Amino acid sequence: MKSMNWINVFVAGSLSIGLFSSAAPIRAMAQELPRVFDASMPREQQIALAESAAPAEVSSKATVYVLGPKGYEKAREGSNGFSCFVGRHFLKPTETTIEPACFDAEGSRTLLPVYMHGEELRISGKSEEEIKADFVSGYKEGRYKYPSKPGFLYMMSSENRLSAITDQRTGIFPPHLMFYAPNMTTEDIGLDNESLAKLDYLGMTHPGAGYNLIVVIPKTSTPPASPAVR
C-alpha cells in the first residue's frame, strides 16, 4: 500500500477518512449513493449507513449521530461506548465523500468532537482548506486532543465512498479498520517506509506523529493444507 494520506486527518482537521493514496482498489461508485451527502438524506437511511460501519453486535449498541441542518445530531444513545456516524468532506461543490465510521470509546472522547466541530464549520460556509487550518491550530493550541492510548475505529461498510488522492476519482474503497497508534513508527511494526509502501493491506497515516493511525484492509485467505497423515 502506498503511503496512506488523509487530506484532513487529525493534524489537518476533520477526520476525513476519504483521501487515500493506496494500492487497494477503488471500484465503481455505487449508483444508489447521492453525489452529495447532506442533511436531506432520510434519517433512517443515515442511521443504517452509520451502523453499516461495524458488526451489528457493536453498532446496534452504539450511540448514533445523523447529519442535520446545523451539524450532527444524536439519533440514539448507546450503551457500549462506541459512536457511529457518516462523515464527509467536499471534493467539489457537487460531490462529497461518504464515510461511515464507528469510533471506540477513546475515539468518541477525543476524535469525534473534532469531526463534529469540522462539520459545524463546513455548514457555516467554511471551505475545506479553512477547516483544515482550524484543526491545525486547534491541535497546536490544545483545543483538540489526540488519542491517549491505542484503540480503533471500524470502517467496515461496503459503502465507503472515498477518493484517490492522485486524480480525485471517487469510488467504493474496501472495508477496513483503523487503529490509533500515537507516535508509532514503521520500525515499531518491523518495517521501513519502502517495505510498508509495497503492502496492499497495511498502511500508516503519519508515522511518528500523535495523530498516526494504522490502516488494515482485511484479506480473505485460504488456510494452508493440512499435512498428509501417513
Secondary structure, 3 states (H helix, E strand, C coil): CCCCCCCCCHHHCCCCCCEECCCCCCECCCCCCCCCCCCCCCHHHHHHHHHCCCCHHHHCCCEEEEEECCEEEEEECCCCCCEEEEECCEEECCEECEEEEEECHHHHHHCHHHHHHHHHHHHCCCCHHHHHHHHHHHHHHCCCCCCCCCEEEEECCCCCEEEECCCCCEEECCCEEEEECCCCCHHHHCCCHHHHHCCCCEEECCCCCCCCEEEECCCCCCCCCCCCCC
